Each structure stands twice: as C-alpha cells, then as structure tokens.
C-alpha cells in the first residue's frame, strides 16, 4: 500500500474558495457572532508553499462577507515558536 500525497493546484484552491463563499452567502450576517480559524501548516495538512495563498483567499472571502473592520487577523501568530521569545 502506497501513501498518496495530494498537492492541490491553483484551480483547486479557487474552487474550494468559491465553495466557502457559497456557504457563507447562505448564512445571514446577523446570525454570526464569532468565527475562529486556525492554521494547519505546521502539521503538513496544508502544503507550506500554498499556505499564504490559501490564507489570503480565506481572509478575502471573510472580509467580503463580514466587512474588513470586523475581521481581526494576526499575521505573526505563532511566529515566536522556536525564535527564543517566551
């Protein structure tokens, strides 16, 4: 049995982003109180070289739905790990 690794192409990422946007369009903004996202690039779930593009697409989709001031993004989340900051 061989392990198979799937590496998405740009069109796959765009298709998934479109599906996210469609799902969000079905939800009334007033019904949403909090959305929390986490990164999974450290465990290999998301290919590291695609992580920034995927994150950019997700943020753009959320900002389009919930308006920019309501989306809080920390670009430095977890960058302190392994860098001597405690």
C-alpha positions as a Markdown table, in Angstrom:
| # | Residue | x | y | z |
|---|---|---|---|---|
| 1 | Unk | 0.0 | 0.0 | 0.0 |
| 2 | Unk | 1.4 | 3.3 | -1.0 |
| 3 | Unk | 0.9 | 6.6 | 0.7 |
| 4 | Unk | -0.5 | 9.2 | -1.7 |
| 5 | Unk | 0.0 | 12.9 | -1.2 |
| 6 | Unk | -2.4 | 15.2 | -2.9 |
| 7 | Unk | -1.0 | 18.7 | -3.8 |
| 8 | Unk | -3.7 | 21.0 | -4.9 |
| 9 | Unk | -3.3 | 23.2 | -8.0 |
| 10 | Unk | -4.4 | 26.9 | -8.1 |
| 11 | Unk | -7.7 | 25.9 | -9.7 |
| 12 | Unk | -8.4 | 23.5 | -6.9 |
| 13 | Unk | -7.8 | 26.2 | -4.3 |
| 14 | Unk | -10.0 | 28.7 | -6.2 |
| 15 | Unk | -12.8 | 26.1 | -6.5 |
| 16 | Unk | -12.6 | 25.4 | -2.7 |
| 17 | Unk | -12.6 | 29.2 | -2.0 |
| 18 | Unk | -15.7 | 29.5 | -4.2 |
| 19 | Unk | -17.4 | 26.8 | -2.2 |
| 20 | Unk | -16.6 | 28.6 | 1.0 |
| 21 | Unk | -18.0 | 31.8 | -0.4 |
| 22 | Unk | -21.2 | 30.0 | -1.4 |
| 23 | Unk | -21.6 | 28.5 | 2.1 |
| 24 | Unk | -21.0 | 31.9 | 3.7 |
| 25 | Unk | -23.6 | 33.5 | 1.4 |
| 26 | Unk | -26.2 | 31.1 | 2.8 |
| 27 | Unk | -25.7 | 32.4 | 6.4 |
| 28 | Unk | -27.2 | 35.7 | 7.4 |
| 29 | Unk | -24.5 | 38.0 | 8.8 |
| 30 | Unk | -26.7 | 38.8 | 11.9 |
| 31 | Unk | -26.6 | 35.1 | 12.8 |
| 32 | Unk | -22.8 | 35.0 | 13.1 |
| 33 | Unk | -21.3 | 36.1 | 16.4 |
| 34 | Unk | -17.8 | 34.7 | 16.1 |
| 35 | Unk | -15.7 | 32.8 | 13.5 |
| 36 | Unk | -12.4 | 31.4 | 14.6 |
| 37 | Unk | -9.8 | 30.0 | 12.2 |
| 38 | Unk | -6.6 | 28.2 | 12.8 |
| 39 | Unk | -3.5 | 27.5 | 10.7 |
| 40 | Unk | -2.5 | 23.9 | 10.0 |
| 41 | Unk | 0.7 | 24.5 | 8.0 |
| 42 | Unk | 2.9 | 23.1 | 10.8 |
| 43 | Unk | 1.5 | 19.6 | 10.7 |
| 44 | Unk | 1.7 | 19.2 | 7.0 |
| 45 | Unk | -2.0 | 19.2 | 6.4 |
| 46 | Unk | -1.6 | 22.3 | 4.2 |
| 47 | Unk | 1.4 | 22.4 | 1.9 |
| 48 | Unk | 3.6 | 25.1 | 3.3 |
| 49 | Unk | 4.3 | 26.7 | -0.1 |
| 50 | Unk | 0.5 | 27.1 | -0.6 |
| 51 | Unk | -0.4 | 28.3 | 3.0 |
| 52 | Unk | -0.1 | 32.0 | 2.3 |
| 53 | Unk | -2.2 | 31.8 | -0.9 |
| 54 | Unk | -4.9 | 29.8 | 0.9 |
| 55 | Unk | -4.9 | 32.1 | 3.9 |
| 56 | Unk | -5.2 | 35.2 | 1.6 |
| 57 | Unk | -8.2 | 33.7 | -0.2 |
| 58 | Unk | -9.9 | 32.8 | 3.1 |
| 59 | Unk | -9.3 | 36.2 | 4.5 |
| 60 | Unk | -10.6 | 37.9 | 1.4 |
| 61 | Unk | -13.7 | 35.8 | 1.5 |
| 62 | Unk | -14.4 | 36.5 | 5.1 |
| 63 | Unk | -13.8 | 40.2 | 4.6 |
| 64 | Unk | -16.2 | 40.2 | 1.7 |
| 65 | Unk | -18.9 | 38.7 | 3.9 |
| 66 | Unk | -18.3 | 40.4 | 7.3 |
| 67 | Unk | -16.6 | 43.7 | 6.2 |
| 68 | Unk | -13.0 | 44.5 | 6.8 |
| 69 | Unk | -13.1 | 46.1 | 10.3 |
| 70 | Unk | -14.8 | 43.0 | 11.8 |
| 71 | Unk | -12.1 | 40.6 | 10.6 |
| 72 | Unk | -9.1 | 40.5 | 13.0 |
| 73 | Unk | -6.0 | 38.9 | 11.6 |
| 74 | Unk | -2.7 | 38.3 | 13.3 |
| 75 | Unk | 0.0 | 37.7 | 10.7 |
| 76 | Unk | 2.5 | 36.9 | 13.4 |
| 77 | Unk | 0.5 | 34.2 | 15.1 |
| 78 | Unk | 2.9 | 31.6 | 16.4 |
| 79 | Unk | 6.0 | 33.1 | 14.8 |
| 80 | Unk | 7.6 | 33.3 | 18.2 |
| 81 | Unk | 7.9 | 29.5 | 18.5 |
| 82 | Unk | 11.5 | 28.5 | 18.1 |
| 83 | Unk | 12.7 | 32.1 | 17.9 |
| 84 | Unk | 13.7 | 32.5 | 21.6 |
| 85 | Unk | 10.7 | 34.6 | 22.6 |
| 86 | Unk | 8.9 | 33.3 | 25.7 |
